[in-house]
Amino acid sequence: MPRKLKSPNEAELDKARLERRLEEGLEETFPASDPVAVTEPARERAGRKKPREEK
C-alpha cells in the first residue's frame, strides 16, 4: 500500500517533534556515554521462540 505524501506543514511538524524528542532524550541522559537512540527497537512477535544459546 503506497504511503500518503505529507504536506510541507506536516513534514515540518514531524521534524519539530523529532527534534523535541531528541533534545529531551539528551537532557534526560546527560551526562552519559551512550548516544540517544532515535528509533525504538522492534517488538518480538508472539509465538516466536528465541534460539537457545549453547554452553
N, C-alpha and C positions, 0 to 999 in steps of 0.2 A: 504494500500500500504506500503510495508516494506521500512524502511529508508535505504539510502545508507550509508555504513560504511565509515568513513573518514580515510584517510591515517594518519600516525603519524605526518607528517608535517602539514596537515590541522588542526588536533586537537591542535597542539602547537600554530598555528596561531590564532585559535579561543580563546584559553586560554589567549594569549597575548592581543588580542583585548578586551576581557572581563576585564582583569587586568587594561588596559589603561582607559577603561570607568569607572571602579570603582575609580581609582586614580583621574581622572578628576572630578568625582562627589564629592569625598571627598574634593578636593581642592576648588571647586566652592561653597560648602555649609559650609565650616569651618568658624568659629565655629557654630555649630548648635546642637540642642538637638535631632533631628530626624535622625535615621540612613539612609544611602543611600540605595535606592531600586535597587536591581539587575534586577528585571523584570519590565516590563511595564504593567499597568492594561489592561485587555481585553476591546475591544471596544464593545459598545452596538450594537446589531443587529437592522437594520432598521425595523420599523414596530412594535417593541415590546414596550409595554407601561409599565411604572413603576407603581407598586401598589400605590394607594392613601393612604396617611397617615391619620389616624383617629385623630380628635381633641377632 
